[in-house]
Amino acid sequence: MSGFESLISALIPGLSGLSDVGSALVAFFDTITNGRMWRSLGWLLLGVVMMAAGLMLWLKTEVL
């Protein structure tokens, strides 16, 4: 725990859970800004779009 967090915890004991909230926010921010995750999600989305396009072309009936 940093010096500031220990000082706040000593002054206001009811706010000791702020470090848990802070660490959760840091973990969330690290996950959201992870480029590898977004790249993987992009590949998955591309696969779903290509499968849907293939199914649409396969099930398409001849108009002419």
C-alpha positions, -999 to +999 in steps of 0.1 A: +000+000+000+013+034-008+019+061+018-011+081+006-034+050+009-022+042+043-027+078+055-063+078+041-070+044+057-057+057+090-077+089+089-109+074+075-112+037+084-144+032+064-126+040+031-101+012+033-119-005+003-107+023-020-075+004-028-096-026-040-117-003-062-085+013-075-069-020-083-101-032-101-101+000-122-064-005-131-071-041-141-101-030-162-080-003-179-052-027-186-076-051-202-094-025-223-061-011-237-047-045-245-040-046-282-036-083-285-072-088-271-086-064-297-067-081-325-081-115-315-116-101-313-111-086-347-101-120-362-131-137-345-154-110-359-139-114-394-145-151-392-181-147-382-187-122-410-171-144-436-192-174-424-224-154-426-214-141-461-207-177-472-240-190-459-258-161-476-241-169-509-248-206-505-284-202-497-291-176-523-316-185-550-312-176-586-333-145-595-328-147-633 
